[in-house]
Amino acid sequence: MAVANVRRTALQIINTVRLKQGLLGVTGFDSDTHTNLLLNLLNEVIEEVTDFSDWPQLYREYTVTAISSVDQYTIASVSASADIKNLSEISYGNRSNPLQWVTVEEMRLLRRGSRTATGEPTFVALMGTSGSEPFVRVHPVPITADVTTMSVVYYKMPRLLVTADNTAGVVPVWPASLLVQGLYAKALLDENEGVQTKQFDAAYAEFRKMLMEVDNRLGADTGPMFVKIVPRV
């Protein structure tokens, strides 16, 4: 579903919230301290929205070349400005089924039982990170004479907005109405020094409702997330 017509730049989102607060719009993120505060709060909203779901807009694929006798691989981001949010699946060669995710403890158990086992990998574990890039371990250890690749599916983490972005016209991937509502709720909370007023509760509840609706609409549009069952008398 195309959502370009409902998106706005980060600066337009902030100006919409300023108008809801009875303030005039600004031309840049560094126009005053309040605008700079709203920029930081918008980053918090984007982080919350990102963590809510595996958004199709953040879907990415990455190819890793398997190397004989090497069982550990770093999954690099496609762009240095977009860290990996979470790994979805890794497939080996032309096999239909992806590698089976196991815990670090299970991987250690597999390696203790058959440390020298070689062949096409069946299992994969997330072992840690190298800087901001995750690295994984596969088992058995691949042994291949030909060039074999592993296809990695992951969801990226949008980078934080900075004051220089207002000139670049950065447009977040979600509908502006959702981000405006989330930013407005956080602005209300900040105005009251962290006290959850009735106005904040109402604004935040509306934001969470919109978040579920947008997740449903931009995903598979499969209907309501929750089903209420009412027993008959």
Protein Blocks (a to p, Z undefined) as FASTA:
>chain_A
ZZklmgccfklmmmmmmmmnopacdfbfklpmklmmmmmmmmmmmmmmmmmpccfklgcc
ddddddehiabdcdddfbfklccfbdfbdcehjbfbdcddddfklmmmmmmmmmmbgcjd
fbdcdfbdehjaccdddddddddfbdcddddddddddddddfklmmnopacfbdfklmmm
mmmmmmmmmmnnopacfklmmmmmmmmmmmmmmmmmmmnonojfbdcddddZZ
